[in-house]
Each structure stands twice: as C-alpha cells, then as structure tokens.
C-alpha cells in the first residue's frame, strides 16, 4: 500500500550536477526519517544523505559540502541535489523512508524505492 518512486537519474559528465527526487504515496499516516542510499557494482550499499522528521540532515563524507537533501512534508517527497559529480558517484541510488501506515499505526515500516541509475562519465 506504500510506494517510493525515484526519478532524476541519468548520464552526466564529471563536474556537472543533478537532482534526484523521490515520491512516497499510499496509505501513509506519518513519514519519519528519510534518506538516499547508493550501491555501486561490487560495493556495499551506503548512506549518501539522510534527513529526520524534524529536518536534521547528515551526509556521507564523500558528498558533504556538495550535496543537499531536502523534503516536502506536504507532498511526501524527498530530493537530493548533487554538485561536482565525479565517476565515483556512479551507482544506483535508492530512496528510503521510515513510514507509519494507516492500516498498521503501531509499527514503523522500512520502505525502499526501486532505484535510479546515476552514471558519471570521466
């Protein structure tokens, strides 16, 4: 009953910027923490940036200073702006959210989007 759909990925050149978006929909009662993760071939999934229900943000060292995560509490959307992209940013980026549903109000579920590919050419 809950879906997270990412968009905005694609092929970019090193040094360029992009904006990823994630839309949560369904039987949502409350959205708690949200975040962007990424996974490159042969590597473990890692947190890129997170934002709490109160708007507190945190970033991986590799993207800190050149990325901005934000959320819209009305639209239930999540965004990630990344600047000065480099080939090491190439990965599948996943949207994650901790969500309380209307049909199970006593549990916080962990939801993931399908992922969007970001490829940075050198």
MMTF fields as JSON, N, C-alpha, C and O atoms, coordinates in Angstrom:
{
  "mmtfVersion": "1.0.0",
  "mmtfProducer": "UNKNOWN",
  "numBonds": 487,
  "numAtoms": 488,
  "numGroups": 122,
  "numChains": 1,
  "numModels": 1,
  "chainsPerModel": [1],
  "groupsPerChain": [122],
  "chainIdList": ["A"],
  "bondAtomList": [4, 2, 8, 6, 12, 10, 16, 14, 20, 18, 24, 22, 28, 26, 32, 30, 36, 34, 40, 38, 44, 42, 48, 46, 52, 50, 56, 54, 60, 58, 64, 62, 68, 66, 72, 70, 76, 74, 80, 78, 84, 82, 88, 86, 92, 90, 96, 94, 100, 98, 104, 102, 108, 106, 112, 110, 116, 114, 120, 118, 124, 122, 128, 126, 132, 130, 136, 134, 140, 138, 144, 142, 148, 146, 152, 150, 156, 154, 160, 158, 164, 162, 168, 166, 172, 170, 176, 174, 180, 178, 184, 182, 188, 186, 192, 190, 196, 194, 200, 198, 204, 202, 208, 206, 212, 210, 216, 214, 220, 218, 224, 222, 228, 226, 232, 230, 236, 234, 240, 238, 244, 242, 248, 246, 252, 250, 256, 254, 260, 258, 264, 262, 268, 266, 272, 270, 276, 274, 280, 278, 284, 282, 288, 286, 292, 290, 296, 294, 300, 298, 304, 302, 308, 306, 312, 310, 316, 314, 320, 318, 324, 322, 328, 326, 332, 330, 336, 334, 340, 338, 344, 342, 348, 346, 352, 350, 356, 354, 360, 358, 364, 362, 368, 366, 372, 370, 376, 374, 380, 378, 384, 382, 388, 386, 392, 390, 396, 394, 400, 398, 404, 402, 408, 406, 412, 410, 416, 414, 420, 418, 424, 422, 428, 426, 432, 430, 436, 434, 440, 438, 444, 442, 448, 446, 452, 450, 456, 454, 460, 458, 464, 462, 468, 466, 472, 470, 476, 474, 480, 478, 484, 482],
  "bondOrderList": [1, 1, 1, 1, 1, 1, 1, 1, 1, 1, 1, 1, 1, 1, 1, 1, 1, 1, 1, 1, 1, 1, 1, 1, 1, 1, 1, 1, 1, 1, 1, 1, 1, 1, 1, 1, 1, 1, 1, 1, 1, 1, 1, 1, 1, 1, 1, 1, 1, 1, 1, 1, 1, 1, 1, 1, 1, 1, 1, 1, 1, 1, 1, 1, 1, 1, 1, 1, 1, 1, 1, 1, 1, 1, 1, 1, 1, 1, 1, 1, 1, 1, 1, 1, 1, 1, 1, 1, 1, 1, 1, 1, 1, 1, 1, 1, 1, 1, 1, 1, 1, 1, 1, 1, 1, 1, 1, 1, 1, 1, 1, 1, 1, 1, 1, 1, 1, 1, 1, 1, 1],
  "groupList": [{"groupName": "UNK", "atomNameList": ["N", "CA", "C", "O"], "elementList": ["N", "C", "C", "O"], "formalChargeList": [0, 0, 0, 0], "bondAtomList": [1, 0, 2, 1, 3, 2], "bondOrderList": [1, 1, 2], "singleLetterCode": "X", "chemCompType": "L-PEPTIDE LINKING"}],
  "groupTypeList": [0, 0, 0, 0, 0, 0, 0, 0, 0, 0, 0, 0, 0, 0, 0, 0, 0, 0, 0, 0, 0, 0, 0, 0, 0, 0, 0, 0, 0, 0, 0, 0, 0, 0, 0, 0, 0, 0, 0, 0, 0, 0, 0, 0, 0, 0, 0, 0, 0, 0, 0, 0, 0, 0, 0, 0, 0, 0, 0, 0, 0, 0, 0, 0, 0, 0, 0, 0, 0, 0, 0, 0, 0, 0, 0, 0, 0, 0, 0, 0, 0, 0, 0, 0, 0, 0, 0, 0, 0, 0, 0, 0, 0, 0, 0, 0, 0, 0, 0, 0, 0, 0, 0, 0, 0, 0, 0, 0, 0, 0, 0, 0, 0, 0, 0, 0, 0, 0, 0, 0, 0, 0],
  "groupIdList": [1, 2, 3, 4, 5, 6, 7, 8, 9, 10, 11, 12, 13, 14, 15, 16, 17, 18, 19, 20, 21, 22, 23, 24, 25, 26, 27, 28, 29, 30, 31, 32, 33, 34, 35, 36, 37, 38, 39, 40, 41, 42, 43, 44, 45, 46, 47, 48, 49, 50, 51, 52, 53, 54, 55, 56, 57, 58, 59, 60, 61, 62, 63, 64, 65, 66, 67, 68, 69, 70, 71, 72, 73, 74, 75, 76, 77, 78, 79, 80, 81, 82, 83, 84, 85, 86, 87, 88, 89, 90, 91, 92, 93, 94, 95, 96, 97, 98, 99, 100, 101, 102, 103, 104, 105, 106, 107, 108, 109, 110, 111, 112, 113, 114, 115, 116, 117, 118, 119, 120, 121, 122],
  "secStructList": [7, 3, 3, 3, 3, 3, 3, 7, 7, 3, 3, 3, 3, 6, 6, 7, 7, 3, 3, 3, 3, 3, 3, 3, 3, 3, 1, 3, 3, 3, 3, 3, 3, 3, 3, 3, 3, 3, 3, 7, 6, 6, 1, 7, 7, 3, 3, 3, 3, 3, 3, 7, 6, 6, 7, 7, 3, 3, 3, 7, 6, 6, 6, 6, 6, 6, 3, 3, 3, 3, 3, 3, 6, 6, 6, 6, 3, 3, 3, 3, 3, 3, 7, 1, 7, 7, 4, 4, 4, 7, 3, 3, 3, 3, 3, 3, 3, 3, 3, 3, 3, 1, 1, 7, 6, 6, 7, 7, 3, 3, 3, 3, 7, 7, 7, 3, 3, 3, 3, 3, 3, 7],
  "xCoordList": [0.809, 0.0, 0.842, 0.305, 2.147, 3.057, 4.084, 4.651, 4.314, 5.296, 6.24, 5.836, 7.503, 8.502, 9.013, 9.484, 8.926, 9.335, 10.386, 10.133, 11.576, 12.665, 12.645, 12.122, 13.22, 13.368, 14.535, 14.995, 15.005, 16.054, 17.425, 18.349, 17.575, 18.865, 19.159, 18.292, 20.391, 20.778, 22.274, 23.029, 22.699, 24.108, 24.531, 23.933, 25.562, 26.084, 27.605, 28.233, 28.177, 29.621, 30.192, 29.514, 31.428, 32.096, 32.069, 32.304, 31.78, 31.709, 30.311, 30.067, 29.395, 28.024, 27.208, 27.707, 25.958, 25.065, 23.799, 23.47, 23.099, 21.802, 20.952, 21.449, 19.664, 18.733, 17.895, 17.239, 17.925, 17.117, 15.873, 15.912, 14.774, 13.525, 12.918, 13.119, 12.178, 11.503, 10.118, 9.967, 9.117, 7.741, 7.163, 7.159, 6.68, 6.034, 4.528, 3.989, 3.857, 2.409, 1.804, 2.501, 0.512, -0.192, -0.863, -1.197, -1.055, -1.753, -0.802, -0.455, -0.395, 0.599, -0.051, -0.88, 0.343, -0.083, 0.97, 0.653, 2.237, 3.338, 4.627, 4.866, 5.453, 6.769, 7.814, 7.88, 8.626, 9.665, 10.96, 10.955, 12.053, 13.32, 13.296, 12.655, 13.994, 14.127, 15.599, 16.379, 15.967, 17.349, 17.595, 16.765, 18.75, 19.219, 20.399, 21.338, 20.342, 21.423, 21.882, 21.162, 23.069, 23.547, 24.358, 24.937, 24.389, 25.157, 25.805, 25.123, 27.115, 27.879, 28.237, 28.269, 28.508, 28.88, 30.065, 31.093, 29.92, 30.992, 31.142, 32.064, 30.256, 30.336, 29.056, 28.006, 29.163, 28.009, 27.161, 27.653, 25.893, 25.018, 25.437, 25.707, 25.486, 25.917, 24.952, 24.277, 24.902, 24.081, 24.762, 25.938, 24.027, 24.527, 24.141, 24.985, 22.876, 22.376, 21.074, 20.29, 20.846, 19.625, 19.026, 19.713, 17.736, 17.037, 15.955, 15.163, 15.921, 14.969, 13.615, 13.453, 12.645, 11.317, 11.329, 10.439, 12.336, 12.482, 13.324, 13.513, 13.836, 14.601, 16.103, 16.818, 16.593, 18.028, 18.677, 18.219, 19.733, 20.382, 21.744, 22.391, 22.167, 23.511, 23.955, 23.138, 25.264, 25.805, 27.013, 27.749, 27.199, 28.423, 29.581, 29.413, 30.751, 31.907, 32.209, 32.688, 31.931, 32.257, 31.398, 31.774, 30.252, 29.361, 29.115, 28.507, 29.573, 29.357, 29.998, 31.148, 29.233, 29.727, 29.328, 29.416, 28.895, 28.479, 27.107, 26.684, 26.417, 25.098, 24.138, 24.536, 22.871, 21.828, 20.617, 20.079, 20.193, 18.997, 17.872, 18.096, 16.672, 15.528, 14.269, 14.249, 13.218, 11.955, 10.798, 10.918, 9.681, 8.451, 7.456, 7.04, 7.08, 6.218, 4.778, 4.031, 4.391, 3.034, 2.919, 1.975, 3.88, 3.852, 4.431, 4.281, 5.089, 5.78, 6.824, 6.899, 7.614, 8.67, 10.03, 10.147, 11.042, 12.42, 13.291, 13.11, 14.231, 15.105, 16.56, 16.89, 17.416, 18.852, 19.49, 19.386, 20.147, 20.903, 22.375, 22.904, 23.032, 24.448, 25.188, 24.826, 26.211, 27.038, 28.425, 28.808, 29.159, 30.534, 30.644, 31.48, 29.804, 29.782, 31.085, 31.707, 31.48, 32.664, 32.333, 31.3, 33.18, 32.884, 32.625, 31.921, 33.177, 32.954, 31.519, 31.11, 30.76, 29.362, 28.464, 27.27, 29.021, 28.249, 27.717, 28.482, 26.403, 25.76, 24.264, 23.746, 23.585, 22.136, 21.75, 22.19, 20.944, 20.535, 19.128, 18.209, 18.981, 17.722, 17.159, 17.889, 15.878, 15.161, 14.697, 14.194, 14.863, 14.441, 13.615, 13.901, 12.591, 11.76, 11.204, 10.834, 11.151, 10.503, 9.08, 8.867, 8.114, 6.737, 5.784, 5.868, 4.881, 3.775, 2.564, 2.185, 1.96, 0.806, -0.483, -0.517, -1.541, -2.841, -3.417, -4.197, -3.035, -3.597, -2.797, -3.262, -1.616, -0.799, -0.128, 1.083, -0.895, -0.404, 0.569, 1.128, 0.792, 1.692, 3.06, 3.867, 3.326, 4.593, 5.196, 4.491, 6.492, 7.219, 7.875, 8.775, 7.429, 7.964, 9.134, 9.27, 9.976, 11.139, 10.859, 10.719, 10.777, 10.397, 11.498, 12.242, 11.591, 12.615, 12.01, 11.026, 12.604, 12.221, 12.911, 13.703, 12.614, 13.175, 14.596, 15.299, 15.007, 16.339, 16.386, 15.598, 17.307, 17.522, 19.022, 19.811, 19.4, 20.812, 21.396, 20.825, 22.531, 23.301, 24.664, 25.393, 24.999, 26.284, 27.026, 26.51, 28.23, 29.047, 30.241, 31.062, 30.333, 31.421, 32.63, 32.489, 33.809, 35.046, 35.507, 36.542],
  "yCoordList": [-1.222, 0.0, 1.273, 2.37, 1.136, 2.272, 2.073, 0.991, 3.118, 3.087, 4.267, 5.375, 4.02, 5.068, 4.987, 3.935, 6.074, 6.099, 7.172, 8.355, 6.752, 7.683, 8.15, 7.471, 9.312, 9.85, 10.824, 11.274, 11.143, 12.138, 11.593, 12.362, 10.278, 9.704, 9.805, 10.16, 9.489, 9.539, 9.6, 9.359, 9.925, 10.025, 11.488, 12.322, 11.788, 13.143, 13.108, 12.073, 14.241, 14.356, 14.799, 15.461, 14.436, 14.846, 16.363, 17.09, 16.821, 18.243, 18.814, 19.925, 18.074, 18.543, 18.223, 17.614, 18.642, 18.457, 17.73, 17.667, 17.187, 16.584, 16.649, 16.884, 16.437, 16.419, 15.153, 14.886, 14.387, 13.186, 13.484, 14.277, 12.848, 13.043, 11.705, 10.704, 11.698, 10.501, 10.904, 11.843, 10.192, 10.458, 9.264, 8.148, 9.495, 8.46, 8.598, 9.702, 7.485, 7.513, 6.248, 5.259, 6.291, 5.148, 5.469, 6.619, 4.434, 4.576, 5.065, 4.323, 6.3, 6.88, 7.661, 8.544, 7.316, 8.06, 9.079, 10.226, 8.647, 9.514, 9.035, 7.832, 9.978, 9.676, 10.177, 11.37, 9.269, 9.65, 9.974, 10.819, 9.314, 9.599, 9.16, 8.168, 9.901, 9.567, 9.677, 10.341, 9.029, 9.109, 8.586, 7.885, 8.94, 8.429, 7.503, 7.843, 6.341, 5.376, 5.105, 5.387, 4.564, 4.193, 2.914, 2.588, 2.204, 0.975, 0.866, 0.848, 0.793, 0.617, -0.853, -1.583, -1.301, -2.702, -3.118, -2.441, -4.225, -4.727, -4.036, -4.345, -3.11, -2.382, -2.555, -2.908, -2.304, -2.371, -1.118, -0.057, -1.255, -0.099, 0.853, 0.425, 2.123, 3.11, 4.283, 4.609, 4.899, 6.087, 7.276, 7.541, 7.984, 9.199, 10.41, 11.241, 10.497, 11.606, 11.207, 10.445, 11.719, 11.431, 12.701, 13.705, 12.637, 13.767, 13.229, 12.374, 13.726, 13.246, 13.902, 14.807, 13.425, 14.017, 15.471, 16.24, 15.848, 17.219, 18.088, 19.274, 17.502, 18.269, 18.288, 19.019, 17.505, 17.432, 16.561, 15.449, 17.059, 16.362, 15.819, 16.311, 14.795, 14.273, 13.736, 13.279, 13.795, 13.428, 12.522, 12.592, 11.678, 10.909, 11.86, 12.875, 11.528, 12.393, 12.632, 13.702, 11.648, 11.746, 12.753, 13.191, 13.124, 14.058, 15.327, 16.272, 15.355, 16.514, 17.754, 17.729, 18.831, 20.071, 20.304, 21.43, 19.273, 19.397, 18.785, 18.662, 18.404, 17.805, 18.443, 18.924, 18.439, 18.962, 18.044, 17.778, 17.563, 16.744, 17.593, 18.399, 17.408, 18.173, 17.333, 16.326, 17.753, 17.031, 18.005, 19.129, 17.56, 18.32, 17.544, 16.444, 18.123, 17.425, 17.314, 16.456, 18.157, 18.122, 17.123, 16.334, 17.157, 16.275, 14.888, 13.977, 14.726, 13.474, 13.135, 12.007, 14.128, 13.924, 14.179, 14.877, 13.608, 13.716, 14.061, 13.51, 14.963, 15.379, 15.326, 15.453, 15.136, 15.178, 15.92, 15.5, 17.02, 17.764, 17.458, 17.598, 17.044, 16.736, 17.564, 17.587, 18.231, 19.053, 18.438, 17.536, 18.943, 18.498, 16.979, 16.391, 16.369, 14.913, 14.37, 14.993, 13.212, 12.537, 11.075, 10.592, 10.365, 8.961, 8.079, 7.076, 8.431, 7.645, 7.757, 6.989, 8.701, 8.844, 7.905, 7.805, 7.227, 6.3, 5.156, 4.447, 4.984, 3.952, 3.974, 4.867, 2.982, 3.006, 3.692, 3.285, 4.714, 5.475, 5.067, 5.004, 4.792, 4.325, 5.298, 5.84, 5.51, 6.298, 5.388, 4.293, 5.832, 5.062, 5.94, 7.126, 5.349, 6.1, 5.192, 4.047, 5.715, 5.04, 5.581, 6.768, 4.705, 5.141, 4.376, 3.154, 5.108, 4.526, 4.544, 5.599, 3.401, 3.315, 3.493, 3.351, 3.806, 3.981, 2.656, 2.621, 1.567, 0.269, -0.461, -1.467, 0.026, -0.55, 0.59, 0.782, 1.332, 2.57, 2.384, 3.368, 1.159, 0.923, 0.421, 0.011, 0.447, -0.031, 0.964, 1.584, 1.099, 1.916, 0.985, 0.219, 1.052, 0.198, 0.837, 2.06, -0.002, 0.449, 0.215, -0.927, 1.3, 1.196, 1.685, 2.608, 1.058, 1.373, 1.574, 0.929, 2.47, 2.647, 1.624, 0.815, 1.657, 0.679, 1.025, 0.181, 2.237, 2.678, 3.411, 3.131, 4.346, 5.067, 5.137, 5.454, 4.841, 4.764, 6.153, 6.969, 6.397, 7.614, 7.189, 6.452, 7.656, 7.336, 8.625, 9.495, 8.742, 9.935, 9.556, 8.729, 10.154, 9.867, 10.732, 11.873, 10.188, 10.897, 11.714, 12.377],
  "zCoordList": [0.0, 0.0, 0.0, -0.152, 0.168, 0.146, -0.954, -1.105, -1.709, -2.782, -2.688, -2.333, -3.009, -3.159, -4.587, -5.02, -5.313, -6.706, -6.913, -6.686, -7.349, -7.608, -9.059, -9.943, -9.279, -10.618, -10.635, -9.585, -11.82, -11.964, -12.29, -12.557, -12.273, -12.596, -14.081, -14.88, -14.435, -15.827, -15.992, -15.05, -17.203, -17.541, -17.533, -18.213, -16.761, -16.689, -16.795, -16.574, -17.131, -17.211, -15.876, -15.09, -15.626, -14.402, -14.272, -15.238, -13.067, -12.809, -12.884, -12.413, -13.469, -13.599, -12.348, -11.402, -12.364, -11.229, -11.649, -12.833, -10.679, -10.923, -9.67, -8.569, -9.861, -8.754, -8.827, -9.834, -7.763, -7.648, -6.831, -5.89, -7.194, -6.483, -6.113, -6.801, -5.025, -4.549, -4.074, -3.293, -4.548, -4.154, -3.416, -3.936, -2.216, -1.423, -1.548, -1.475, -1.736, -1.872, -1.283, -1.057, -1.04, -0.495, 0.822, 1.106, 1.619, 2.898, 3.984, 4.903, 3.868, 4.759, 5.891, 5.669, 7.099, 8.268, 8.668, 8.984, 8.652, 9.04, 8.389, 8.278, 7.963, 7.417, 8.395, 8.688, 8.896, 9.839, 9.078, 8.183, 9.425, 8.764, 7.303, 6.954, 6.461, 5.057, 4.674, 5.357, 3.588, 3.181, 1.785, 1.208, 1.253, -0.023, 0.211, 0.93, -0.396, -0.357, -1.778, -2.736, -1.912, -3.233, -3.153, -2.117, -4.255, -4.333, -5.703, -6.728, -5.706, -6.927, -7.08, -6.09, -8.301, -8.517, -7.656, -7.636, -6.948, -6.123, -4.786, -4.031, -4.481, -3.224, -2.417, -2.955, -1.135, -0.258, -0.4, -0.785, -0.089, -0.092, 1.025, 2.147, 0.714, 1.684, 1.746, 0.769, 2.894, 3.07, 2.415, 2.662, 1.588, 0.962, 1.803, 2.139, 2.132, 2.937, 3.598, 3.033, 4.786, 5.499, 6.066, 6.256, 6.331, 6.926, 7.853, 7.458, 9.076, 10.06, 9.864, 9.044, 10.635, 10.577, 11.013, 10.652, 11.789, 12.235, 11.324, 11.594, 10.237, 9.274, 9.504, 8.819, 10.446, 10.683, 9.619, 9.357, 9.012, 7.909, 8.294, 9.218, 7.566, 7.701, 6.353, 5.553, 6.105, 4.807, 4.954, 5.938, 3.966, 3.897, 3.619, 2.943, 4.141, 3.945, 2.466, 2.091, 1.644, 0.231, -0.527, -1.614, 0.034, -0.647, 0.153, -0.351, 1.372, 2.225, 1.615, 1.175, 1.599, 1.043, -0.394, -0.883, -1.077, -2.462, -2.715, -3.865, -1.655, -1.776, -0.79, 0.271, -1.161, -0.295, -0.35, -1.425, 0.805, 0.884, 1.466, 2.369, 0.949, 1.419, 1.298, 0.591, 1.992, 1.938, 1.961, 2.449, 1.429, 1.44, 2.292, 1.93, 3.42, 4.365, 3.879, 4.349, 2.958, 2.423, 1.29, 1.239, 0.383, -0.78, -0.499, -1.313, 0.646, 0.968, -0.098, -0.587, -0.437, -1.407, -0.78, 0.227, -1.387, -0.936, -2.125, -3.211, -1.931, -3.022, -2.599, -1.42, -3.576, -3.354, -4.51, -5.663, -4.202, -5.195, -5.003, -3.9, -6.059, -6.007, -7.042, -8.218, -6.594, -7.461, -7.608, -6.862, -8.577, -8.804, -8.83, -8.144, -9.617, -9.69, -10.268, -11.128, -9.787, -10.278, -10.535, -10.072, -11.258, -11.591, -10.375, -10.485, -9.226, -8.021, -7.508, -6.638, -8.039, -7.671, -8.468, -8.188, -9.444, -10.26, -9.407, -8.753, -9.42, -8.603, -8.863, -9.533, -8.324, -8.277, -6.974, -5.899, -7.07, -5.903, -5.477, -6.292, -4.185, -3.639, -2.619, -1.789, -2.69, -1.702, -0.579, -0.831, 0.651, 1.815, 2.744, 2.913, 3.341, 4.268, 5.348, 5.09, 6.55, 7.663, 7.733, 7.981, 7.512, 7.35, 8.251, 8.374, 8.876, 9.622, 8.709, 8.2, 8.501, 7.622, 8.398, 9.62, 7.67, 8.304, 8.782, 9.734, 8.125, 8.483, 9.557, 10.092, 9.876, 10.941, 11.697, 11.586, 12.45, 13.079, 14.229, 14.714, 14.682, 15.795, 15.35, 16.184, 14.073, 13.545, 12.563, 11.767, 12.637, 11.679, 10.671, 11.016, 9.443, 8.403, 7.677, 7.65, 7.09, 6.334, 4.853, 4.415, 4.084, 2.684, 1.764, 2.096, 0.611, -0.378, -1.753, -2.116, -2.505, -3.887, -4.762, -4.277, -6.051, -6.975, -7.416, -7.971, -7.174, -7.531, -8.855, -9.759, -8.967, -10.211, -10.48, -9.59, -11.708, -12.073, -12.314, -13.037, -11.699, -11.946, -12.471, -11.808, -13.657, -14.261, -14.574, -15.276, -14.054, -14.259, -15.12, -14.726, -16.278, -17.195, -16.876, -16.435, -17.098, -16.82, -18.008, -17.937]
}
